[in-house]
Amino acid sequence: MKRNILIRILRRFRIQTRLLFAILACSLIPVLVFGLYASNVYTTTIREKVQEHTFQSLRLMTRNL
């Protein structure tokens, strides 16, 4: 039943429009996934670097006191 509805909706569009949507979906989905992954890795790396720098600064401060 749902499949028939989807087919009817898709048939309202020209083949060029359907192909354009398919190509855009196939190209945008991997870019979005990679972008989210890269953002997560970047955030984690920056957080670790800031934490490392903070501990290093604290160690130097306690050594100088």
N, C-alpha and C positions, 0 to 999 in steps of 0.2 A: 504494500500500500504506500509506504513512505517512498519507496524507490520510484513508483509511478509518478508521484508528485515531483520528485527531484528531476526526473526525465522531462516532465512537462515544463518545468521552470527552465531547464537548460535549453530546451528546444525553442524557447522564445527568443534566444539570442542567436545572432548570426555565427557562423563557424569561425570567422575571423575574431570575433569578440571572445568566444570560448577559448580559442587558441591563445589569445593574448592573456587572458586570465590564468590559463594553465602555465604559460611560460613565466609570467610574473610570480605566481605562487612557487614554482619550482626554483626560481632564482632568489626570491626574497626569504623564504623559510630558512635555507642554510645560512644566509647572511645574518639573519636575526639570531639564529642559534649560536653562531660563531661570535657575534657581537656580545651576546649575554655571557658566554663563557669567558671571553677575553676581559670583559668588565669585572667579572667575579675574580679572575686571577689577578688582575691589576689591583683591585681593592684589597685582596688578601696580602699581596706583596707589600703594598704601601703600609698597611696596618702593621705587618711584621717589622718593616724597616723603622717605623716611628717608635714602636715598642723597644726595639733594639737600641736605638739612639737615646731614648729616654733612660733606659737602664745604664747605658754607658755614661751619660751625663750625671746621673745620680752617683755612680761609682766614683767619678772624678771629683764630685763635690764632697763626698765623704772622705776621700783621700786627702783633699786639700784642707779640710777642717782639722 
